[in-house]
Amino acid sequence: MMLQRKNRLRALSLGAIAVTGALALTACGSDDTGSGSKASGNPSGATNASSIKCDNAKGQLLADGSSAQKNAIDAWVKEFSQACGVQINYKGGGSGAGVTSFNQGQLAFAGSDSALKPDEVTASKKVCSGGQGIDLPMVGGPIALGYNVPGVDNLVLDAPTIAKIFDSKIKNWNDPAIKKLNPSAKLPDLKIQAFHRSEDSGTTDNFTKYLKATTPDNWKYSGGKAWQAQGGQAASGSAGVAQGVKQNSGAIGYFELSYAKDMNTVSIATGAKAPVKPSVESATADIAAAKVVGTGKDLSLKLDYATKAENAYPITLVTYEIVCDKGNKADTLPATKAFLGYIAGEDGQKLLTSNNYAPIPAEINSKVRATIEGLS
């Protein structure tokens, strides 16, 4: 009995030594804050962490903005933080909140689905010592129209019909305009509940720009980040709108494709041979035709919302990371440059497609990388 007890104690002691040794090795392997990785291995769909250049990045970064890109940011942060040990807190409170907080000097960078407006650039100069805020296109993707209509798995809408739905002029799913576009569908006599964003949103801005560009007679609002049409249901963030659609029969809403999992999405009749479904590929086809219209180091883009190209989805957005071209805070600049450099790099952009986002076209992305290298 005594011998068995001694053997058990000896085994526990050896186990403790083994665990302690393993922890010590782990700690030794996590001290490097220079180029390279703190972690090894390559989980399925993940970046090879050893390829991430930390470049003396350290500390914490606070960021906020576009909720449309939050799923992409979360995937990037997981890989980057694992490699470099930098803590990045991205709130995803909406593009309007992100730009406002950035221009108040509260953030290392902001995410916005709309490029900075002239007054926002002027405000940024108070924060960016000797410089100004600039737009770096980083995430592309379709704005999907998710819907919850029992018995209808395939739904086609065009711009005039979409505008009338979100302006509360088409109120039921069996409306003649919807029937005309879906002659074989069994459309129910069901009230439409159109969900929109409650806060200032770049997704709203892009969605309404599409309506204004393609059907101005049916969408007479001036546009911008704030929702202006009357009626409908308001929800916070892309996640809130998606949840509202999922939970309410007869609902429809707009949000980035990554929020449309387990949900039916609308195909858009653009004038092409066939209606176009939102996908990474169809969004990429549209974004590839975008033009850089920013000046200096600003790389804001002009999208073609009225495209009729085959398999080009017209309701797309590009999320910009907003950062100072000069005058970034010295304590956050290394980590900001390292993180932005990673997400604009080949490995960072590869993560987008697996998360239902569209990479930025190579020609534009090369300019983004060069701009990031010159941040000061």
C-alpha positions in Angstrom: 0.0 0.0 0.0 2.8 2.4 1.0 4.7 1.5 -2.2 1.7 2.2 -4.4 1.3 5.6 -2.7 5.0 6.5 -3.3 4.7 5.5 -7.0 1.6 7.7 -7.4 3.4 10.7 -5.8 6.5 10.1 -8.0 4.3 10.0 -11.2 2.5 13.3 -10.1 5.8 14.9 -9.5 7.2 13.9 -12.9 4.0 15.1 -14.6 4.3 18.5 -12.9 7.9 18.8 -14.0 6.8 18.0 -17.6 4.1 20.6 -17.5 6.4 23.2 -16.0 8.9 22.5 -18.7 6.3 22.8 -21.5 5.1 26.1 -20.1 8.7 27.4 -19.9 9.3 26.5 -23.5 6.0 28.2 -24.5 7.0 31.4 -22.6 10.4 31.4 -24.2 8.8 31.1 -27.7 6.5 34.1 -27.1 9.0 36.8 -26.2 9.9 37.8 -29.8 8.3 41.1 -30.8 10.2 41.6 -34.0 9.5 40.2 -37.4 8.2 36.8 -37.5 5.7 34.8 -35.5 4.9 33.9 -31.9 3.0 30.9 -33.0 3.5 28.0 -35.3 1.1 25.8 -37.3 -1.4 26.7 -40.0 -5.0 25.9 -39.1 -7.3 25.3 -42.0 -8.2 28.6 -43.7 -5.8 30.5 -41.5 -2.8 32.6 -42.3 0.7 31.1 -41.9 1.4 33.1 -38.8 5.2 32.8 -39.4 4.8 35.0 -42.5 3.4 38.0 -40.5 6.0 40.8 -40.0 5.5 42.3 -36.6 8.2 45.0 -37.1 8.5 45.8 -33.4 4.7 46.2 -33.0 3.6 46.2 -29.4 1.0 47.4 -27.0 -2.7 47.9 -27.8 -4.7 49.4 -30.7 -8.2 50.8 -30.3 -10.2 51.0 -33.5 -13.9 51.4 -34.4 -16.1 51.8 -37.4 -17.7 49.7 -40.1 -19.7 46.8 -38.8 -19.7 45.4 -42.4 -16.0 44.5 -42.1 -16.1 43.3 -38.5 -16.1 39.6 -39.4 -13.0 40.2 -41.6 -11.3 42.3 -38.8 -12.0 39.5 -36.3 -10.3 36.9 -38.5 -7.3 39.2 -39.1 -7.0 40.2 -35.4 -6.9 36.5 -34.4 -4.0 35.8 -36.7 -2.1 39.0 -36.1 -2.4 39.0 -32.3 -1.3 35.3 -32.3 1.8 36.3 -34.2 2.7 39.6 -32.7 1.0 39.8 -29.3 -0.6 43.1 -30.0 -4.1 43.5 -28.5 -6.5 45.1 -31.0 -9.9 46.1 -29.9 -12.2 46.8 -32.9 -15.7 47.8 -31.8 -17.6 47.7 -35.1 -20.0 50.4 -34.0 -20.7 51.7 -37.5 -18.8 53.9 -40.0 -20.2 57.2 -38.6 -19.1 56.4 -35.1 -15.6 55.3 -36.3 -15.0 58.5 -38.3 -16.2 60.7 -35.4 -14.0 58.9 -32.9 -11.0 59.0 -35.2 -11.3 62.7 -35.7 -11.5 63.1 -31.9 -8.1 61.4 -31.6 -9.5 58.4 -29.8 -8.5 55.7 -32.4 -5.4 54.4 -34.1 -7.5 53.8 -37.2 -11.1 53.7 -38.2 -13.1 51.6 -40.6 -15.6 53.2 -42.9 -17.7 52.0 -45.9 -17.7 55.5 -47.2 -14.7 57.6 -48.1 -14.0 60.7 -45.9 -16.0 63.8 -46.9 -14.2 67.1 -47.3 -15.4 68.4 -43.8 -14.2 65.1 -42.3 -10.8 65.5 -43.9 -10.6 69.1 -42.5 -11.4 67.8 -39.0 -8.8 65.1 -39.3 -6.0 67.7 -39.7 -6.5 68.6 -36.0 -5.6 65.1 -35.0 -3.0 64.2 -37.7 -0.1 66.5 -36.8 1.2 67.9 -40.1 -1.0 65.5 -42.1 -4.6 64.4 -42.7 -6.8 61.3 -42.6 -6.7 59.2 -45.8 -8.8 56.3 -47.1 -7.1 52.9 -47.8 -9.5 50.4 -49.5 -9.1 47.1 -47.7 -12.2 45.0 -47.8 -14.7 44.5 -50.7 -17.9 42.7 -50.8 -21.6 42.7 -51.8 -24.3 44.2 -49.8 -26.8 41.3 -49.7 -30.5 41.7 -49.4 -31.5 38.9 -47.0 -35.1 38.0 -46.7 -37.4 35.8 -44.7 -40.5 34.8 -46.8 -41.9 31.3 -46.1 -42.0 29.1 -49.2 -39.9 31.5 -51.3 -36.3 30.2 -51.8 -35.5 32.2 -54.9 -36.4 35.8 -55.2 -35.6 38.3 -57.9 -35.9 42.1 -57.4 -34.9 45.1 -59.5 -33.8 48.6 -58.4 -37.3 50.3 -58.7 -38.9 47.5 -56.7 -36.3 47.5 -54.0 -36.6 51.3 -53.7 -40.4 51.0 -53.3 -40.0 48.3 -50.7 -37.6 50.3 -48.5 -39.6 53.5 -49.0 -42.8 51.7 -47.7 -44.6 52.0 -51.1 -44.7 48.3 -51.7 -46.2 46.8 -48.5 -47.0 43.1 -49.2 -45.0 40.3 -50.7 -47.7 39.4 -53.2 -47.6 42.9 -54.7 -48.0 42.9 -58.6 -44.5 44.4 -59.1 -42.9 41.5 -57.2 -45.1 38.9 -58.9 -44.0 40.2 -62.3 -40.4 39.6 -61.5 -41.1 36.2 -59.9 -43.9 34.6 -62.0 -43.3 31.1 -60.8 -42.9 31.9 -57.1 -45.7 31.3 -54.6 -45.7 34.8 -53.0 -47.7 34.9 -49.8 -50.2 37.7 -48.7 -47.7 38.7 -46.1 -46.7 42.2 -44.8 -43.2 43.3 -45.7 -41.0 44.4 -42.8 -38.0 46.3 -44.2 -35.1 46.6 -41.8 -32.5 49.4 -42.0 -29.7 50.6 -39.8 -30.5 52.7 -36.8 -27.1 54.5 -36.6 -25.0 56.3 -39.2 -23.7 53.6 -41.5 -21.5 53.4 -44.6 -23.5 50.3 -45.6 -26.6 52.5 -45.7 -24.6 55.1 -47.7 -23.6 52.6 -50.3 -27.0 50.9 -50.5 -28.8 54.2 -51.0 -26.2 55.4 -53.5 -27.1 52.3 -55.5 -30.8 53.2 -55.4 -30.1 56.9 -56.3 -27.9 55.9 -59.2 -30.2 53.3 -60.7 -33.7 54.5 -59.9 -33.7 58.2 -59.1 -37.4 58.6 -59.8 -38.2 56.1 -57.0 -35.5 57.2 -54.5 -35.5 60.9 -54.1 -33.6 61.1 -50.8 -30.2 63.0 -50.7 -28.3 59.9 -49.4 -25.6 59.7 -46.8 -24.9 57.5 -43.8 -28.1 58.3 -42.0 -31.3 56.5 -43.1 -33.8 59.0 -44.4 -36.8 57.1 -45.7 -39.9 56.8 -43.5 -41.2 53.6 -42.0 -39.6 50.2 -41.7 -37.7 48.7 -38.8 -34.5 50.1 -37.4 -31.7 47.9 -35.9 -28.2 48.5 -34.8 -25.3 47.2 -36.9 -25.2 44.7 -39.7 -25.6 42.0 -37.1 -28.7 43.6 -35.7 -30.3 44.0 -39.1 -29.5 40.4 -40.0 -31.0 39.2 -36.7 -34.1 41.2 -37.3 -34.6 39.5 -40.7 -34.0 36.0 -39.3 -36.5 36.5 -36.5 -39.4 38.1 -38.4 -41.5 36.4 -41.0 -41.9 38.8 -44.0 -38.7 40.7 -43.2 -36.0 42.0 -45.6 -32.8 43.9 -44.8 -29.4 44.9 -46.2 -26.0 43.9 -44.8 -22.7 42.5 -45.9 -22.8 39.0 -47.3 -20.9 37.5 -44.3 -24.0 38.2 -42.2 -26.3 36.3 -44.6 -25.4 32.8 -43.4 -28.3 30.5 -43.2 -30.5 33.0 -45.0 -32.0 33.5 -48.5 -30.7 36.4 -50.5 -32.2 38.4 -53.3 -30.9 38.1 -56.9 -30.7 41.5 -58.6 -32.1 42.1 -62.1 -29.6 44.5 -63.5 -30.3 44.4 -67.2 -27.7 41.6 -67.8 -28.8 38.3 -69.3 -29.6 36.8 -65.9 -30.2 38.2 -62.4 -27.1 38.3 -60.3 -26.7 36.7 -56.9 -24.5 38.3 -54.3 -21.2 36.4 -54.0 -17.5 37.1 -53.6 -17.0 36.5 -57.4 -19.9 38.7 -58.5 -18.8 41.5 -56.2 -15.2 41.2 -57.4 -16.4 41.6 -61.0 -17.9 45.0 -60.0 -15.1 46.2 -57.8 -12.5 45.4 -60.5 -14.0 48.2 -62.6 -13.7 50.8 -59.7 -11.6 53.9 -60.3 -9.3 55.6 -57.8 -10.6 59.1 -57.4 -8.7 60.2 -54.3 -5.9 62.7 -54.5 -2.4 62.5 -53.0 -2.1 59.5 -50.7 -5.9 59.1 -50.5 -7.1 56.0 -52.4 -10.9 56.4 -52.3 -12.7 54.6 -55.1 -15.7 55.3 -57.4 -17.9 52.2 -57.8 -20.2 51.5 -60.7 -23.6 50.9 -59.0 -25.4 50.9 -62.4 -23.4 48.1 -63.9 -25.0 45.8 -66.4 -22.0 43.6 -66.9 -22.6 39.9 -66.8 -22.2 38.4 -63.4 -21.4 41.7 -61.8 -23.3 42.4 -58.6 -24.3 46.0 -58.4 -24.8 46.7 -54.7 -21.2 46.5 -53.5 -19.1 48.3 -51.0 -15.5 48.9 -50.2 -14.5 49.4 -46.6 -11.6 51.8 -46.0 -9.2 51.8 -43.2 -8.8 55.5 -42.2 -5.4 56.5 -40.8 -3.3 59.6 -40.8 -0.8 59.9 -43.7 1.4 61.9 -41.3 1.3 62.6 -37.6 0.2 59.2 -36.3 0.8 58.7 -32.6 4.3 57.4 -32.0 3.2 54.8 -29.5 0.7 53.2 -31.9 2.3 53.8 -35.2 4.5 50.6 -35.4 1.6 48.3 -34.5 -0.8 50.2 -36.9 1.6 49.9 -39.8 2.3 46.3 -39.0 -1.4 45.4 -38.8 -2.4 47.3 -41.9 0.6 45.9 -43.8 -0.5 42.4 -42.9 -4.2 42.8 -43.9 -3.2 44.5 -47.2 -0.7 41.7 -47.9 -1.2 38.5 -49.7 -2.0 36.4 -46.7 -4.4 39.0 -45.2 -6.3 39.3 -48.4 -6.5 35.6 -48.8 -8.5 35.4 -45.6 -11.2 37.5 -47.1 -12.7 35.0 -49.6 -13.0 32.3 -46.9 -15.1 34.8 -44.9 -17.4 35.9 -47.8 -15.5 39.1 -48.6 -13.9 40.2 -51.8 -10.2 41.0 -52.0 -9.1 44.4 -53.3 -8.0 44.2 -57.0 -4.2 43.8 -57.2 -3.6 47.0 -59.1 -5.3 49.1 -56.3 -3.9 46.9 -53.5 -0.3 47.6 -54.6 -0.9 51.3 -54.1 -2.4 50.6 -50.7 0.7 48.6 -49.6 3.1 51.4 -50.8 1.0 54.0 -48.9 1.1 52.0 -45.7 4.9 51.7 -45.9 5.2 55.5 -46.0 2.9 56.2 -43.0 4.6 58.4 -40.4 
